[in-house]
Amino acid sequence: MDDRIRKQPAWVRDHISDLNSRIASLSAALDEARAALTAGPDDSDVFAEMSDVSRPLGKGVDVTFGTGDDTYTVSLRDEALYVDAARDLSIEPVTSFVVVLRMKESR
């Protein structure tokens, strides 16, 4: 324990100890989540770590998804969703408010 912490009142030391325990627990949970998202040897999906997932992206920010050599870049502009893909897309309506976007097979 650091000298600065040893000099604090007992309630402060207890609180710091509780915070350190929470940090250790959350770090373990984060490591588990990262391991679950890590691509296996036969998996082409890639997870890029984000620094702060709870912060809104803001207007005009592009989000890129990658699957192997293919990528999708998605952005919201003028109240419309723009999708830029590595190759041709097919759009499959599912319901009046859901669509599926698929990259067409290369010829």
C-alpha positions as CSV (number, residue, x, y, z in Angstrom):
1,M,0.0,0.0,0.0
2,D,1.2,3.5,-0.9
3,D,2.3,5.8,2.0
4,R,-0.2,8.4,0.9
5,I,-3.0,5.9,1.4
6,R,-1.6,4.6,4.7
7,K,-1.8,8.1,6.1
8,Q,-5.5,8.4,5.3
9,P,-8.3,7.7,7.8
10,A,-9.7,4.1,7.9
11,W,-12.8,5.0,6.0
12,V,-10.8,6.4,3.1
13,R,-8.5,3.3,3.1
14,D,-11.6,1.1,3.1
15,H,-13.2,3.0,0.2
16,I,-10.0,2.9,-1.9
17,S,-9.8,-0.9,-1.2
18,D,-13.4,-1.3,-2.4
19,L,-12.6,0.7,-5.5
20,N,-9.6,-1.4,-6.3
21,S,-11.7,-4.5,-5.9
22,R,-14.3,-3.2,-8.3
23,I,-11.5,-2.2,-10.8
24,A,-10.1,-5.8,-10.6
25,S,-13.6,-7.3,-11.1
26,L,-14.4,-5.0,-14.0
27,S,-11.0,-5.6,-15.6
28,A,-11.6,-9.4,-15.4
29,A,-15.1,-9.0,-17.0
30,L,-13.6,-6.8,-19.7
31,D,-10.9,-9.4,-20.4
32,E,-13.6,-12.1,-20.7
33,A,-15.6,-9.9,-23.1
34,R,-12.6,-9.3,-25.2
35,A,-11.8,-13.0,-25.3
36,A,-15.3,-13.7,-26.4
37,L,-15.0,-11.2,-29.3
38,T,-11.5,-12.3,-30.4
39,A,-11.6,-14.0,-33.7
40,G,-10.8,-17.7,-33.8
41,P,-8.4,-19.3,-36.3
42,D,-11.3,-19.9,-38.8
43,D,-13.1,-16.6,-38.1
44,S,-12.6,-13.6,-40.4
45,D,-14.4,-11.1,-38.2
46,V,-12.2,-8.5,-36.5
47,F,-13.0,-6.6,-33.3
48,A,-11.4,-3.2,-33.0
49,E,-11.2,-2.0,-29.4
50,M,-13.1,1.2,-28.7
51,S,-11.9,3.6,-26.0
52,D,-15.3,4.7,-24.7
53,V,-18.3,2.8,-26.0
54,S,-20.8,4.8,-23.9
55,R,-20.0,8.1,-25.5
56,P,-22.3,9.1,-28.5
57,L,-20.5,9.2,-31.8
58,G,-21.9,12.6,-32.8
59,K,-23.1,13.8,-36.2
60,G,-21.3,12.9,-39.4
61,V,-19.2,10.2,-37.9
62,D,-18.5,7.1,-40.1
63,V,-18.5,3.6,-38.6
64,T,-16.6,0.9,-40.5
65,F,-17.4,-2.8,-40.1
66,G,-14.9,-5.3,-41.5
67,T,-15.4,-9.0,-42.4
68,G,-12.3,-10.5,-43.9
69,D,-11.4,-8.4,-47.0
70,D,-14.8,-6.8,-47.2
71,T,-15.8,-3.6,-45.3
72,Y,-18.9,-1.6,-44.8
73,T,-18.8,2.1,-43.9
74,V,-22.0,3.4,-42.4
75,S,-22.9,7.0,-41.7
76,L,-25.9,9.0,-40.9
77,R,-26.3,12.2,-43.1
78,D,-29.3,14.3,-43.8
79,E,-31.4,11.9,-41.7
80,A,-30.6,9.0,-44.1
81,L,-28.4,6.0,-43.5
82,Y,-25.5,5.8,-46.0
83,V,-23.8,2.4,-46.5
84,D,-20.6,2.2,-48.6
85,A,-19.5,-1.3,-49.2
86,A,-16.4,-3.0,-50.7
87,R,-18.6,-4.5,-53.5
88,D,-22.2,-4.6,-54.7
89,L,-25.0,-4.8,-52.1
90,S,-28.3,-6.5,-52.2
91,I,-31.1,-5.1,-50.1
92,E,-33.7,-7.5,-48.7
93,P,-36.7,-6.0,-47.0
94,V,-37.7,-8.0,-43.9
95,T,-40.5,-5.8,-42.6
96,S,-41.6,-2.2,-43.2
97,F,-38.9,-1.0,-40.8
98,V,-36.1,-3.7,-41.2
99,V,-33.8,-4.4,-44.1
100,V,-30.9,-6.8,-44.5
101,L,-27.9,-5.7,-46.5
102,R,-25.7,-8.4,-48.1
103,M,-22.6,-8.0,-50.2
104,K,-23.1,-9.8,-53.5
105,E,-20.8,-12.6,-54.4
106,S,-17.8,-11.7,-56.5
107,R,-18.0,-12.8,-60.1
